[in-house]
């Protein structure tokens, strides 16, 4: 995985005292809220496995909405999200994308295997049903089978084909490696892939790249910047027309088509709404 580092981090002034106090309260509330909801989420998963309703989906949705609220973001949705299983592919701006894409409803993320070993984040991701992908040829067949089973079960898998996060103002070319799974004999005829453009609009007077997290930017500082400077921001999800893997000759053509749709959505949305 490459790390995009082709822009300078935004220059933010020191927040006023009341904003810093509110930022601290936001951060503490996020930690406390996550801890409070974690128990009901695990209980809901157990109930679902015993044949009961999927209550944990509602808990996950509530966690995402709480995260957006505490980060000073409202959510807007354009287009229709697929109602059946398949895959969502989106541009990647920052850790905030996790909240944004969960906002409309249940999805399962696809992440590199290393994420499973990250402190705290890896544990939460594992419990929440993330599919971890290894880049070893020996694991390819097993991962294809797991993805097939998940999609057949109605899961929406979500991943970020750029392979890195950016400043939120652009869409990088989509890497085609993970698209190869969709072209396998088991999945090709049945899987649908939906491109999604994620667009962030910062509050008035704030840098356009306020919500991006890239390069060597410290994670803690980025969280603090959002907590103390994001008041009245918005994130928009633009759901494009889903495409069937079987309609493309190979993984590169599928990745190119999805990447073009996401990039066009970014350009059109910014022209219509931001004139940037």
N, C-alpha and C positions, 0 to 999 in steps of 0.2 A: 504494500500500500504506500503510495507516494503522498507527501504532505504538500499541499498548495501553500505558497508563501510569496505570491506575486503582488502583494499590496501591503501598505503600511497600516498598522492598527489605528483605529480612530483616536483622535486626541480629545480627551474628555476633561473638562475642568473638575476640580474637587467639588463634590456635591455639597450643598448647604447642609447645615447641621440637622435640620428636621428631616431632610431626605436621607441622610446617613442613618438616623435613628429608625426611620421607616424601612430602610433597606435591611437593617439588622433584624427588625421584626419580621419582614418578609422571609428572610433566609431561615430564621428560627421556626417560623410557621410551616415552611416547606418541609423541614426535617421532622417536626412534630407531626404534621399531617401524614407524611409518608409512613411514620412509625405506627400511627393510629390505624391507618387503612390497611397496613400489611397483614395484620391478623385476620380481618374479615375477608381479605382477598384469598389467603390460603384456605380458610374455612370454606369459602365459596367454591374453590377448585375441588376440594374434597367432596362437597355436596354434588357437584356436577359429575364427578367420577363415579359416584354412587347412583347415578341416574336421575338426579334432581335438576332443577333449573340452573342456568349459567349465571348465577348471581355475581360471580367474580368479574364478569364482563362489565357490569354496572359499576363495580368498585374501581376497576381500571379506568373507566370513562370519568368517574368523579375525580380520580387522582390527576388525570390529564387536565381537566377543566380547572382544578385547583392550581396546578402548575402555571397555566396560562394566566389566571387571575393574579397570582402572586408575582408574576413576571411583568405585569402591566400590559398584557396583550389581550385584545379581543380577537375572536375568530370569525372569519368570513369564508363561506364556501361557494364556489361557482362550479356548475356542472353537477353530474350525478356520479357518486361512487358506485362501483360494481356491487351488485347485491349477492353475487355468488363467489365461490372461492376462486383464487387466482393469485396474481402478484401485482403490487403497486410498485412503480419505480419513480423516484423523485430526485430532484436536485437536493444538495445537502449544504446547509448554511451553518448549523451548530447543533448543540445538544437540545436546543429549543424545538427542533423538528420533531423530537419524540412526543412532546406534549401536543404539538399542532396536528400531527397525523393521527394521533389517537383521539383527537377531539370529536370527529364525526362518528366514531364507533370503534369496535374491536378490530385490531390487526395484530399480527405477530411479526416481529422484526427478524431479519436475517443479518447476522453480524459475523465478523471474522472470529475464529476460535479463541484468539488471544483475549477478547473482551470477557470471556468467562472467568478469567483469572484476575481481572481488575478488582481492587478492593471496593466493597459495598456495591458498586455499579454492576459488576459481574454477577454477584449473588442475586440482586434484584432482577436482572435480565434473565437469569436462568430460571428463577421461580415463575416469572411472568411468561414463560413459554417461548423465549427467543430461540431461533434455530441457529446454531453455531456451525460455520462452514470452515472446513480445513482445505488448504490448497494443495493437498497431496493426491496424486492420481489414484492411490490405493483407496482413498475415501470417497471417490466420485460416485461409485455405484450405490453405496449405502446412502449417500446424501440425496441422490436422485430418487431413491425409494422413499426416503423420509419426506421429501418435498411432495412427491406424488400422493402419499398418504394424507398429508396435511391439506393439500388442495382438494382432494376428493372428499375430505371431511368438512369442507366448507370454509377453511381458513383463508384469510387474505394475508399473504406474506408481503412484507415491505422491505426493500433494500435501496441503497444509494449507489448507483452504478458509476458515479464520478470517482469513487474510491477515496475521496477526501472532502473535507468541508471547505467553504470559501467565505468571502466577505458578504455573501447573500445577494450580490448585485449581478451575478453572471451564472451561466450554466456551462460547465466544462464538458468536453466530449465524453460520452458514456463508454465505459470499458465493457467489453463484450463477454468477459470470462463467465460470469454467473448466468448469462443468457443461454449458455450452452446447455444447461440443465433443461430448459424449456423445449429445446430441440431434440431431446432424447425420445426414443421410440415410445416410451410409456406416457410422456406428457404432451408431445407435439400436437396431437389431434384434439386434445381436450383443454389445454391451458390457455387462459386469457391473461393478457398483460395490459395494465392501465397506466399510462404516463400521468404524473401529477406534478404541477408546477407549484412550488412553495415560494410565496413572495412576502417579504416583510416591509412594513411601512412604519418608520420610527416616528416618535412624537415631533411636533414642529420644533425646529431649532436644533435638533440632534443630528449627528452624522448619519448619512444613509447606511453605513455599514455597522451601525450600533449592535445589531443582532448577530453579526457574523462571529465565528470563532475558528481561527485558522493558524497555520504555521506554528510558531513557538509561543503563542499567547497563553499565559498561565490560566488554567481552568478556574481557580479560585477568584482571580481578579476579574475574569470575564463574568462570572456569576455576580460578583459585587457591582460591577459596572451596570449590569442589567437591573439589579435590585435597586440601585440608587438613581438611575437615569431614565428608566422606562416607565413613563406614566402617560397612558393614552396611546400606546402603539397598537398596531394591528398586523395580523398575519392572515393571508388569504391562500386558500388551497384551490387550485384550478384543476378539476378532474377532466381529463381529455377522453376522447373516444377510445374504448378498449380495443386491442387488436389480438387476433388469434395467432399463436406461434406458427401454425401450419400454413399460414398465408405468406410466410417468408422463406427464402431459400436457405438461410443459415443464421447463426447467432449474431453475426456482424450486421447483417441487414436488419434484424429485429432491434438490436441495440441502437443502430443509427436512426431508425424510424422513431423510436421512443425518445431518444435524445433530441432529435429535431423538434418533436412535438413539445417537449418541456421547454426548450430554448425559445421557440416561437411564442409559447404562452407567456414566458417571462418578458420578452420584448413587447408583445402586444399589451400586456397588463400595465407595464411601466409607462408605456406611451399613453394609454387611456387615462390612467389614474395619477401618475406622478410627473409625467412629462420629463423624465430623466433619461 
